[in-house]
Amino acid sequence: MEPAHLITFNLTLLAALMSPGPAMMYAMRASIAGGFRAGFATGVGLGLMAACWTALALLGLGGFFALVPWAYGVLKLGGALYLIWIAYGIWRDARSPVEMSLPSRQRAFVGGVLVNLANPKSVLFASAVLLVIFPGNLAPAQKALIVANHFAVECVVYGAFAAALSSPPVRAAYLRAKPGFDRIAAAVLGALGLRLLFDRT
């Protein structure tokens, strides 16, 4: 494995992180509503689970899903229902004072883990990316480096994201527009959950 492989992987990862999805929407709301600590804790949870999906892809879980499609179906169903449940909760609490909905750092971390756990398609994405970018027959130490690198990149990106979105002007704007913003967030997360639920792939 050469440094160029990791650079290519990181560029691909950054592009994926910047694309709209349940992780990005969840991290955005946590950072604006809960401040930097809640946003960063959420990002660490998201990054940890994403790195775990990469580790499982390196261990061949994508191939296991291909051989045992019902296992993938069960994970996908559970993930879709969880995203829809999150969307319902955000929509229900859209008009609640923000102080009533602030998560602790522990809850924010667990929420981040569960949001990325709710998307088993991540392991299929990771499997495809790893197959294209990295050479075969990676040593265990190289696989560990890839996983640690993935986790570090996610933490840096979500940390920067949390710092930007938890600034006083952004937070003040969120408080003024909380009902509308939360309902948009809920609609996006709900739509992503429904898409995952009815996706045939």
N, CA, C and O of each residue as an XYZ file, in Angstrom:
804
protein
N       0.848     -1.192      0.000
C       0.000      0.000      0.000
C       0.883      1.242      0.000
O       1.822      1.343      0.790
N       0.583      2.184     -0.885
C       1.355      3.425     -1.009
C       0.578      4.596     -0.394
O      -0.641      4.518     -0.241
N       1.288      5.693     -0.039
C       0.585      6.880      0.465
C      -0.489      7.387     -0.492
O      -1.507      7.921     -0.052
N      -0.271      7.225     -1.790
C      -1.261      7.676     -2.772
C      -2.591      6.966     -2.598
O      -3.643      7.541     -2.876
N      -2.555      5.712     -2.137
C      -3.811      4.987     -1.916
C      -4.621      5.645     -0.801
O      -5.832      5.822     -0.932
N      -3.952      6.007      0.294
C      -4.652      6.664      1.398
C      -5.166      8.043      0.996
O      -6.261      8.442      1.391
N      -4.373      8.769      0.209
C      -4.804     10.094     -0.250
C      -6.063      9.983     -1.093
O      -7.007     10.752     -0.915
N      -6.076      9.022     -2.013
C      -7.252      8.805     -2.857
C      -8.454      8.408     -2.017
O      -9.568      8.878     -2.249
N      -8.223      7.541     -1.043
C      -9.303      7.112     -0.151
C      -9.867      8.305      0.623
O     -11.082      8.440      0.759
N      -8.980      9.170      1.130
C      -9.428     10.332      1.900
C     -10.217     11.316      1.042
O     -11.201     11.891      1.505
N      -9.795     11.511     -0.195
C     -10.537     12.402     -1.087
C     -11.929     11.847     -1.379
O     -12.909     12.590     -1.417
N     -12.003     10.536     -1.582
C     -13.296      9.891     -1.800
C     -14.171     10.014     -0.561
O     -15.372     10.267     -0.655
N     -13.555      9.830      0.597
C     -14.281      9.930      1.862
C     -14.806     11.342      2.086
O     -15.941     11.516      2.531
N     -13.995     12.353      1.783
C     -14.435     13.739      1.943
C     -15.623     14.046      1.035
O     -16.567     14.722      1.445
N     -15.573     13.546     -0.195
C     -16.693     13.754     -1.113
C     -17.971     13.112     -0.568
O     -19.054     13.689     -0.664
N     -17.831     11.913      0.004
C     -18.994     11.225      0.570
C     -19.537     11.969      1.786
O     -20.751     12.063      1.968
N     -18.640     12.498      2.618
C     -19.073     13.219      3.819
C     -19.822     14.501      3.473
O     -20.725     14.909      4.204
N     -19.455     15.132      2.371
C     -20.087     16.394      1.993
C     -21.431     16.205      1.309
O     -22.173     17.172      1.137
N     -21.759     14.976      0.913
C     -23.026     14.750      0.219
C     -24.164     14.656      1.230
O     -23.971     14.132      2.327
N     -25.362     15.163      0.872
C     -26.492     15.110      1.807
C     -26.854     13.670      2.156
O     -26.876     12.799      1.287
N     -27.132     13.433      3.405
C     -27.497     12.102      3.855
C     -27.921     12.158      5.311
O     -27.865     13.225      5.923
N     -28.345     11.033      5.884
C     -28.807     11.053      7.274
C     -27.719     11.475      8.249
O     -28.004     12.189      9.211
N     -26.474     11.049      8.024
C     -25.391     11.419      8.941
C     -25.160     12.930      8.927
O     -25.061     13.555      9.983
N     -25.075     13.512      7.739
C     -24.850     14.950      7.630
C     -26.002     15.743      8.243
O     -25.768     16.709      8.970
N     -27.230     15.350      7.962
C     -28.387     16.070      8.500
C     -28.435     15.958     10.019
O     -28.723     16.938     10.706
N     -28.155     14.772     10.544
C     -28.193     14.563     11.996
C     -27.088     15.370     12.683
O     -27.322     15.986     13.722
N     -25.888     15.365     12.102
C     -24.773     16.130     12.670
C     -25.060     17.623     12.611
O     -24.726     18.355     13.544
N     -25.669     18.079     11.538
C     -26.000     19.496     11.400
C     -26.953     19.934     12.507
O     -26.718     20.951     13.160
N     -28.005     19.191     12.718
C     -28.983     19.570     13.738
C     -28.370     19.503     15.136
O     -28.615     20.382     15.963
N     -27.577     18.468     15.403
C     -26.953     18.343     16.726
C     -26.011     19.508     17.003
O     -25.967     20.016     18.124
N     -25.261     19.935     15.996
C     -24.298     21.022     16.180
C     -24.992     22.351     16.401
O     -24.571     23.137     17.249
N     -26.052     22.611     15.648
C     -26.757     23.882     15.779
C     -27.552     23.924     17.077
O     -27.518     24.922     17.796
N     -28.266     22.849     17.379
C     -29.137     22.844     18.547
C     -28.365     22.647     19.843
O     -28.677     23.279     20.852
N     -27.362     21.779     19.827
C     -26.693     21.406     21.059
C     -25.355     22.062     21.303
O     -24.780     21.894     22.379
N     -24.838     22.806     20.336
C     -23.540     23.432     20.508
C     -22.398     22.521     20.103
O     -22.615     21.402     19.638
N     -21.179     23.010     20.283
C     -20.001     22.290     19.783
C     -19.849     20.916     20.433
O     -19.579     19.935     19.740
N     -20.018     20.834     21.745
C     -19.774     19.547     22.419
C     -20.723     18.468     21.935
O     -20.306     17.343     21.661
N     -22.015     18.812     21.829
C     -22.981     17.834     21.341
C     -22.716     17.500     19.880
O     -22.810     16.339     19.481
N     -22.385     18.515     19.076
C     -22.105     18.273     17.666
C     -20.879     17.415     17.468
O     -20.879     16.508     16.635
N     -19.818     17.698     18.238
C     -18.591     16.910     18.097
C     -18.793     15.487     18.595
O     -18.300     14.542     17.979
N     -19.518     15.318     19.713
C     -19.800     13.971     20.219
C     -20.606     13.168     19.206
O     -20.365     11.977     19.010
N     -21.560     13.830     18.566
C     -22.325     13.167     17.512
C     -21.403     12.739     16.379
O     -21.509     11.623     15.871
N     -20.487     13.641     15.981
C     -19.555     13.321     14.909
C     -18.631     12.181     15.255
O     -18.310     11.363     14.393
N     -18.189     12.108     16.516
C     -17.333     10.990     16.932
C     -18.111      9.676     16.833
O     -17.570      8.662     16.392
N     -19.382      9.697     17.246
C     -20.208      8.497     17.119
C     -20.411      8.092     15.669
O     -20.309      6.916     15.320
N     -20.700      9.079     14.829
C     -20.859      8.798     13.399
C     -19.566      8.232     12.812
O     -19.582      7.258     12.061
N     -18.436      8.869     13.174
C     -17.151      8.427     12.641
C     -16.763      7.046     13.116
O     -16.212      6.257     12.349
N     -17.045      6.740     14.382
C     -16.709      5.421     14.910
C     -17.460      4.332     14.174
O     -16.877      3.313     13.805
N     -18.767      4.540     13.953
C     -19.551      3.515     13.268
C     -19.157      3.409     11.798
O     -19.121      2.312     11.239
N     -18.861      4.550     11.173
C     -18.417      4.512      9.779
C     -17.098      3.748      9.657
O     -16.914      2.965      8.725
N     -16.182      3.979     10.598
C     -14.914      3.250     10.584
C     -15.140      1.762     10.829
O     -14.432      0.924     10.269
N     -16.131      1.430     11.670
C     -16.466      0.022     11.897
C     -16.985     -0.631     10.618
O     -16.648     -1.778     10.326
N     -17.814      0.101      9.847
C     -18.288     -0.440      8.573
C     -17.102     -0.701      7.635
O     -17.071     -1.706      6.924
N     -16.125      0.222      7.645
C     -14.939      0.013      6.807
C     -14.167     -1.216      7.274
O     -13.699     -2.009      6.456
N     -14.034     -1.374      8.598
C     -13.341     -2.553      9.130
C     -14.065     -3.830      8.718
O     -13.433     -4.812      8.329
N     -15.395     -3.812      8.806
C     -16.165     -4.999      8.421
C     -16.063     -5.265      6.929
O     -16.044     -6.418      6.499
N     -15.998     -4.196      6.137
C     -15.818     -4.370      4.693
C     -14.465     -5.010      4.412
O     -14.358     -5.887      3.554
N     -13.429     -4.575      5.132
C     -12.101     -5.165      4.961
C     -12.076     -6.631      5.376
O     -11.275     -7.418      4.873
N     -12.966     -6.984      6.298
C     -13.051     -8.380      6.751
C     -13.982     -9.220      5.883
O     -14.142    -10.419      6.112
N     -14.601     -8.579      4.874
C     -15.406     -9.340      3.928
C     -16.892     -9.390      4.216
O     -17.577    -10.284      3.718
N     -17.424     -8.445      5.016
C     -18.855     -8.486      5.322
C     -19.712     -8.256      4.084
O     -20.810     -8.800      3.973
N     -19.200     -7.437      3.140
C     -19.958     -7.227      1.910
C     -20.205     -8.537      1.173
O     -21.296     -8.772      0.653
N     -19.179     -9.392      1.133
C     -19.337    -10.713      0.518
C     -20.306    -11.579      1.291
O     -21.054    -12.356      0.697
N     -20.306    -11.455      2.622
C     -21.249    -12.216      3.441
C     -22.680    -11.806      3.135
O     -23.564    -12.655      3.023
N     -22.913    -10.483      2.998
C     -24.248    -10.015      2.655
C     -24.695    -10.560      1.300
O     -25.870    -10.873      1.111
N     -23.754    -10.675      0.354
C     -24.100    -11.215     -0.957
C     -24.507    -12.687     -0.847
O     -25.390    -13.147     -1.572
N     -23.866    -13.416      0.055
C     -24.174    -14.834      0.229
C     -25.410    -15.057      1.094
O     -26.126    -16.043      0.916
N     -25.661    -14.142      2.033
C     -26.797    -14.271      2.952
C     -27.638    -12.991      2.863
O     -27.599    -12.164      3.775
N     -28.392    -12.823      1.778
C     -29.115    -11.563      1.566
C     -30.147    -11.256      2.636
O     -30.445    -10.086      2.878
N     -30.706    -12.281      3.290
C     -31.713    -11.994      4.316
C     -31.112    -11.236      5.501
O     -31.796    -10.434      6.136
N     -29.822    -11.491      5.802
C     -29.179    -10.769      6.906
C     -29.084     -9.281      6.577
O     -29.321     -8.426      7.430
N     -28.735     -8.990      5.338
C     -28.686     -7.591      4.906
C     -30.079     -6.979      4.950
O     -30.240     -5.825      5.348
N     -31.086     -7.747      4.542
C     -32.457     -7.250      4.558
C     -32.924     -6.907      5.966
O     -33.601     -5.898      6.167
N     -32.570     -7.737      6.941
C     -32.953     -7.477      8.331
C     -32.297     -6.195      8.828
O     -32.958     -5.357      9.442
N     -30.989     -6.034      8.565
C     -30.293     -4.818      8.985
C     -30.875     -3.580      8.306
O     -31.025     -2.531      8.932
N     -31.196     -3.713      7.029
C     -31.732     -2.569      6.291
C     -33.111     -2.176      6.813
O     -33.412     -0.988      6.936
N     -33.944     -3.159      7.118
C     -35.271     -2.878      7.664
C     -35.157     -2.157      9.007
O     -35.833     -1.156      9.244
N     -34.299     -2.673      9.877
C     -34.120     -2.031     11.173
C     -33.597     -0.613     11.042
O     -34.045      0.288     11.751
N     -32.644     -0.412     10.130
C     -32.089      0.919      9.916
C     -33.120      1.894      9.384
O     -33.181      3.040      9.829
N     -33.933      1.449      8.431
C     -34.961      2.313      7.857
C     -35.970      2.732      8.921
O     -36.351      3.900      8.998
N     -36.399      1.780      9.737
C     -37.377      2.091     10.790
C     -36.782      3.039     11.827
O     -37.487      3.891     12.366
N     -35.490      2.895     12.108
C     -34.850      3.791     13.082
C     -34.792      5.218     12.543
O     -35.068      6.163     13.282
N     -34.439      5.390     11.278
C     -34.396      6.732     10.691
C     -35.782      7.372     10.686
O     -35.920      8.567     10.949
N     -36.796      6.584     10.389
C     -38.168      7.106     10.395
C     -38.572      7.497     11.821
O     -39.254      8.503     12.016
N     -38.159      6.717     12.804
C     -38.452      7.035     14.201
C     -37.772      8.339     14.625
O     -38.381      9.160     15.311
N     -36.517      8.533     14.223
C     -35.825      9.799     14.517
C     -36.578     10.962     13.876
O     -36.794     11.995     14.510
N     -36.976     10.785     12.615
C     -37.694     11.842     11.901
C     -38.988     12.202     12.629
O     -39.331     13.377     12.758
N     -39.691     11.192     13.098
C     -40.943     11.448     13.839
C     -40.669     12.256     15.107
O     -41.399     13.199     15.413
N     -39.621     11.890     15.843
C     -39.304     12.600     17.074
C     -38.933     14.055     16.829
O     -39.349     14.937     17.580
N     -38.151     14.313     15.780
C     -37.766     15.695     15.465
C     -38.992     16.501     15.053
O     -39.156     17.646     15.474
N     -39.846     15.910     14.237
C     -41.064     16.612     13.803
C     -41.970     16.912     14.992
O     -42.517     18.009     15.106
N     -42.122     15.925     15.880
C     -42.996     16.091     17.053
C     -42.507     17.213     17.969
O     -43.312     17.956     18.530
N     -41.191     17.331     18.118
C     -40.620     18.314     19.044
C     -40.216     19.613     18.362
O     -39.498     20.425     18.945
N     -40.671     19.813     17.132
C     -40.225     20.990     16.371
C     -40.549     22.294     17.090
O     -39.773     23.246     17.006
N     -41.670     22.359     17.792
C     -42.069     23.595     18.470
C     -41.680     23.613     19.943
O     -42.004     24.567     20.650
N     -40.987     22.571     20.423
C     -40.542     22.550     21.813
C     -39.347     23.476     21.988
O     -38.548     23.635     21.065
N     -39.214     24.093     23.167
C     -38.023     24.920     23.408
C     -36.758     24.098     23.233
O     -36.720     22.926     23.606
N     -35.724     24.705     22.669
C     -34.512     23.958     22.357
C     -33.867     23.389     23.601
O     -33.215     22.348     23.529
N     -34.030     24.051     24.759
C     -33.423     23.546     25.990
C     -33.984     22.184     26.377
O     -33.316     21.405     27.056
N     -35.223     21.893     25.941
C     -35.846     20.626     26.295
C     -35.334     19.481     25.433
O     -35.540     18.314     25.769
N     -34.664     19.800     24.320
C     -34.263     18.746     23.393
C     -32.758     18.584     23.284
O     -32.281     17.799     22.465
N     -31.983     19.332     24.119
C     -30.537     19.227     24.032
C     -30.073     17.874     24.558
O     -30.409     17.518     25.687
N     -29.314     17.111     23.781
C     -28.833     15.822     24.271
C     -27.559     15.996     25.094
O     -26.811     16.953     24.891
N     -27.312     15.070     26.025
C     -26.016     15.031     26.683
C     -24.977     14.558     25.670
O     -25.321     14.062     24.598
N     -23.703     14.717     26.023
C     -22.666     14.248     25.103
C     -22.750     12.746     24.893
O     -22.500     12.247     23.796
N     -23.111     12.018     25.971
C     -23.230     10.565     25.833
C     -24.360     10.198     24.882
O     -24.205      9.329     24.023
N     -25.512     10.874     25.042
C     -26.640     10.591     24.148
C     -26.322     11.011     22.721
O     -26.715     10.335     21.770
N     -25.614     12.124     22.569
C     -25.245     12.577     21.231
C     -24.329     11.561     20.556
O     -24.491     11.255     19.375
N     -23.364     11.039     21.318
C     -22.448     10.030     20.785
C     -23.203      8.777     20.364
O     -23.012      8.273     19.257
N     -24.066      8.274     21.252
C     -24.834      7.063     20.938
C     -25.745      7.305     19.738
O     -25.903      6.431     18.886
N     -26.347      8.499     19.673
C     -27.193      8.825     18.519
C     -26.409      8.780     17.225
O     -26.902      8.271     16.219
N     -25.180      9.312     17.239
C     -24.346      9.260     16.044
C     -24.025      7.830     15.631
O     -24.082      7.488     14.449
N     -23.689      7.001     16.612
C     -23.412      5.587     16.317
C     -24.625      4.925     15.682
O     -24.503      4.216     14.683
N     -25.798      5.159     16.264
C     -27.007      4.485     15.784
C     -27.427      4.963     14.402
O     -27.940      4.179     13.605
N     -27.213      6.252     14.109
C     -27.590      6.758     12.783
C     -26.769      6.066     11.695
O     -27.318      5.662     10.670
N     -25.460      5.925     11.908
C     -24.659      5.242     10.887
C     -24.832      3.731     10.949
O     -24.645      3.052      9.939
N     -25.184      3.194     12.106
C     -25.521      1.772     12.188
C     -26.791      1.486     11.399
O     -26.979      0.384     10.884
N     -27.664      2.492     11.307
C     -28.948      2.326     10.625
C     -28.820      2.284      9.116
O     -29.825      2.132      8.421
N     -27.606      2.414      8.588
C     -27.433      2.399      7.131
C     -26.445      1.308      6.730
O     -25.276      1.602      6.481
N     -26.897      0.041      6.661
C     -25.982     -1.045      6.300
C     -25.446     -0.940      4.879
O     -24.494     -1.633      4.521
N     -26.063     -0.065      4.057
C     -25.523      0.123      2.711
C     -24.115      0.714      2.764
O     -23.371      0.653      1.786
N     -23.756      1.289      3.922
C     -22.413      1.842      4.070
C     -21.345      0.784      3.875
O     -20.281      1.069      3.325
N     -21.619     -0.437      4.322
C     -20.598     -1.480      4.188
C     -20.429     -1.877      2.718
O     -19.333     -2.246      2.296
N     -21.513     -1.802      1.942
C     -21.408     -2.110      0.516
C     -20.633     -1.013     -0.199
O     -19.824     -1.290     -1.084
N     -20.887      0.249      0.195
C     -20.129      1.372     -0.370
C     -18.654      1.230     -0.024
O     -17.785      1.383     -0.882
N     -18.383      0.935      1.253
C     -16.996      0.788      1.684
C     -16.312     -0.345      0.937
O     -15.158     -0.213      0.530
N     -17.018     -1.461      0.753
C     -16.432     -2.599      0.040
C     -16.042     -2.217     -1.379
O     -14.960     -2.570     -1.849
N     -16.931     -1.490     -2.065
C     -16.654     -1.086     -3.446
C     -15.480     -0.123     -3.512
O     -14.605     -0.264     -4.367
N     -15.454      0.860     -2.609
C     -14.377      1.854     -2.605
C     -13.036      1.203     -2.302
O     -12.038      1.476     -2.969
N     -13.020      0.342     -1.291
C     -11.773     -0.311     -0.905
C     -11.240     -1.195     -2.019
O     -10.032     -1.256     -2.247
N     -12.138     -1.878     -2.709
C     -11.730     -2.771     -3.796
C     -11.096     -1.993     -4.939
O     -10.129     -2.453     -5.547
N     -11.640     -0.816     -5.233
C     -11.137     -0.014     -6.342
C      -9.822      0.677     -5.994
O      -8.929      0.776     -6.836
N      -9.701      1.152     -4.763
C      -8.562      2.012     -4.404
C      -7.342      1.230     -3.947
O      -6.220      1.526     -4.357
N      -7.559      0.231     -3.098
C      -6.423     -0.426     -2.457
C      -6.048     -1.729     -3.162
O      -6.901     -2.382     -3.763
N      -4.772     -2.104     -3.085
C      -4.356     -3.394     -3.658
C      -4.893     -4.545     -2.821
O      -5.283     -4.358     -1.668
N      -4.909     -5.733     -3.409
C      -5.348     -6.909     -2.664
C      -4.291     -7.363     -1.672
O      -3.172     -6.849     -1.669
N      -4.641     -8.318     -0.837
C      -3.724     -8.925      0.125
C      -3.101     -7.897      1.070
O      -1.894     -7.916      1.310
N      -3.932     -7.003      1.603
C      -3.442     -6.045      2.582
C      -3.075     -6.770      3.870
O      -3.767     -7.697      4.293
N      -1.977     -6.336      4.490
C      -1.561     -6.896      5.776
C      -2.489     -6.396      6.876
O      -3.100     -5.338      6.723
N      -2.610     -7.134      7.990
C      -3.470     -6.680      9.094
C      -3.125     -5.269      9.578
O      -4.027     -4.489      9.885
N      -1.837     -4.933      9.649
C      -1.446     -3.590     10.093
C      -1.921     -2.530      9.109
O      -2.304     -1.435      9.522
N      -1.903     -2.836      7.816
C      -2.371     -1.882      6.814
C      -3.883     -1.688      6.921
O      -4.377     -0.570      6.783
N      -4.609     -2.765      7.164
C      -6.059     -2.660      7.348
C      -6.380     -1.816      8.581
O      -7.297     -0.995      8.557
N      -5.619     -2.022      9.659
C      -5.827     -1.222     10.876
C      -5.543      0.250     10.604
O      -6.241      1.124     11.118
N      -4.520      0.525      9.796
C      -4.192      1.910      9.454
C      -5.320      2.561      8.662
O      -5.655      3.721      8.902
N      -5.907      1.830      7.726
C      -7.016      2.353      6.925
C      -8.204      2.704      7.819
O      -8.824      3.756      7.655
N      -8.517      1.817      8.763
C      -9.651      2.049      9.670
C      -9.378      3.250     10.573
O     -10.243      4.107     10.751
N      -8.164      3.309     11.145
C      -7.821      4.443     12.018
C      -7.824      5.749     11.242
O      -8.280      6.772     11.755
N      -7.326      5.729     10.024
C      -7.329      6.907      9.165
C      -8.757      7.368      8.890
O      -9.050      8.563      8.938
N      -9.643      6.417      8.601
C     -11.046      6.752      8.337
C     -11.659      7.445      9.554
O     -12.312      8.480      9.417
N     -11.451      6.880     10.737
C     -12.006      7.458     11.955
C     -11.465      8.871     12.190
O     -12.218      9.773     12.557
N     -10.159      9.059     11.979
C      -9.546     10.371     12.196
C     -10.114     11.417     11.244
O     -10.404     12.541     11.655
N     -10.274     11.054      9.977
C     -10.810     12.003      8.992
C     -12.232     12.402      9.369
O     -12.579     13.581      9.311
N     -13.051     11.435      9.751
C     -14.429     11.746     10.125
C     -14.472     12.682     11.339
O     -15.263     13.624     11.371
N     -13.619     12.420     12.333
C     -13.606     13.267     13.530
C     -13.181     14.695     13.193
O     -13.765     15.649     13.707
N     -12.180     14.848     12.343
C     -11.718     16.189     11.958
C     -12.814     16.932     11.201
O     -13.079     18.102     11.476
N     -13.447     16.255     10.248
C     -14.484     16.905      9.438
C     -15.677     17.298     10.301
O     -16.148     18.432     10.229
N     -16.168     16.365     11.119
C     -17.333     16.682     11.940
C     -16.985     17.689     13.036
O     -17.846     18.466     13.452
N     -15.721     17.689     13.517
C     -15.309     18.700     14.482
C     -15.333     20.088     13.880
O     -15.816     21.031     14.506
N     -14.818     20.221     12.669
C     -14.851     21.515     11.984
C     -16.288     21.930     11.695
O     -16.644     23.102     11.817
N     -17.094     20.969     11.315
C     -18.506     21.205     11.029
C     -19.221     21.709     12.274
O     -19.990     22.669     12.213
N     -18.961     21.047     13.420
C     -19.597     21.442     14.681
C     -19.156     22.835     15.107
O     -19.966     23.623     15.594
N     -17.876     23.140     14.926
C     -17.372     24.462     15.316
C     -18.036     25.564     14.493
O     -18.385     26.617     15.026
N     -18.208     25.323     13.203
C     -18.812     26.333     12.337
C     -20.294     26.516     12.636
O     -20.785     27.643     12.698
N     -21.005     25.410     12.821
C     -22.461     25.493     12.970
C     -22.903     25.868     14.377
O     -24.045     26.283     14.574
N     -22.007     25.727     15.369
C     -22.401     26.064     16.733
C     -22.038     27.496     17.104
O     -22.174     27.882     18.265
N     -21.582     28.287     16.145
C     -21.243     29.685     16.427
C     -22.502     30.463     16.810
O     -23.595     30.115     16.362
N     -22.369     31.512     17.632
C     -23.560     32.271     18.089
C     -24.472     32.769     16.967
O     -25.690     32.645     17.097
N     -23.946     33.328     15.868
C     -24.877     33.790     14.817
C     -25.695     32.663     14.201
O     -26.889     32.822     13.944
N     -25.043     31.512     13.962
C     -25.769     30.379     13.370
C     -26.790     29.843     14.356
O     -27.921     29.530     13.982
N     -26.390     29.737     15.620
C     -27.321     29.232     16.636
C     -28.515     30.171     16.804
O     -29.649     29.713     16.940
N     -28.265     31.492     16.794
C     -29.365     32.454     16.920
C     -30.327     32.336     15.746
O     -31.544     32.410     15.920
N     -29.781     32.153     14.557
C     -30.636     31.991     13.377
C     -31.467     30.714     13.489
O     -32.640     30.692     13.114
N     -30.845     29.647     14.011
C     -31.580     28.387     14.186
C     -32.736     28.562     15.171
O     -33.846     28.095     14.917
N     -32.473     29.236     16.296
C     -33.515     29.420     17.299
C     -34.709     30.184     16.729
O     -35.855     29.918     17.092
N     -34.434     31.129     15.837
C     -35.527     31.887     15.216
C     -36.326     31.015     14.255
O     -37.537     31.182     14.110
N     -35.645     30.094     13.607
C     -36.296     29.292     12.558
C     -36.462     27.834     12.959
O     -36.643     26.974     12.096
N     -36.403     27.539     14.273
C     -36.378     26.147     14.730
C     -37.529     25.287     14.202
O     -37.264     24.207     13.673
N     -38.797     25.710     14.317
C     -39.867     24.821     13.837
C     -39.719     24.442     12.370
O     -39.854     23.273     12.010
N     -39.441     25.429     11.526
C     -39.302     25.138     10.103
C     -38.077     24.287      9.803
O     -38.157     23.335      9.028
N     -36.930     24.628     10.419
C     -35.707     23.865     10.169
C     -35.863     22.422     10.635
O     -35.479     21.492      9.926
N     -36.434     22.232     11.843
C     -36.587     20.872     12.357
C     -37.532     20.044     11.490
O     -37.331     18.841     11.320
N     -38.546     20.680     10.951
C     -39.464     19.920     10.107
C     -38.832     19.573      8.759
O     -39.118     18.524      8.182
N     -37.981     20.453      8.269
C     -37.231     20.115      7.046
C     -36.295     18.948      7.326
O     -36.217     18.003      6.540
N     -35.576     19.018      8.465
C     -34.675     17.931      8.837
C     -35.435     16.625      8.999
O     -34.981     15.575      8.544
N     -36.598     16.692      9.650
C     -37.405     15.489      9.842
C     -37.881     14.925      8.503
O     -37.881     13.711      8.299
N     -38.286     15.813      7.593
C     -38.757     15.350      6.281
C     -37.634     14.675      5.503
O     -37.852     13.652      4.853
N     -36.432     15.245      5.569
C     -35.303     14.653      4.845
C     -34.948     13.292      5.435
O     -34.771     12.323      4.697
N     -34.842     13.213      6.770
C     -34.503     11.940      7.407
C     -35.587     10.895      7.162
O     -35.289      9.727      6.914
N     -36.855     11.327      7.234
C     -37.945     10.394      6.966
C     -37.917      9.883      5.534
O     -38.139      8.698      5.286
N     -37.643     10.783      4.591
C     -37.567     10.373      3.189
C     -36.412      9.400      2.963
O     -36.542      8.437      2.206
N     -35.285      9.655      3.620
C     -34.149      8.740      3.486
C     -34.474      7.379      4.096
O     -34.090      6.340      3.557
N     -35.184      7.394      5.223
C     -35.605      6.129      5.817
C     -36.549      5.352      4.920
O     -36.410      4.138      4.772
N     -37.516      6.048      4.317
C     -38.441      5.390      3.398
C     -37.724      4.874      2.144
O     -38.044      3.803      1.630
N     -36.756      5.651      1.667
C     -36.000      5.206      0.509
C     -35.233      3.926      0.829
O     -35.201      2.993      0.026
N     -34.612      3.891      2.017
C     -33.891      2.689      2.428
C     -34.844      1.510      2.608
O     -34.503      0.370      2.294
N     -36.054      1.801      3.123
C     -37.035      0.752      3.373
C     -37.504      0.095      2.082
O     -37.675     -1.123      2.024
N     -37.716      0.919      1.029
C     -38.294      0.381     -0.205
C     -37.255      0.150     -1.302
O     -37.601     -0.286     -2.400
N     -35.996      0.438     -1.016
C     -34.935      0.206     -1.992
C     -34.755     -1.284     -2.212
O     -34.605     -2.038     -1.250
N     -34.766     -1.717     -3.456
C     -34.655     -3.136     -3.776
C     -33.210     -3.628     -3.810
O     -32.975     -4.835     -3.864
N     -32.230     -2.706     -3.778
C     -30.827     -3.121     -3.871
C     -30.251     -3.412     -2.503
O     -29.080     -3.775     -2.391
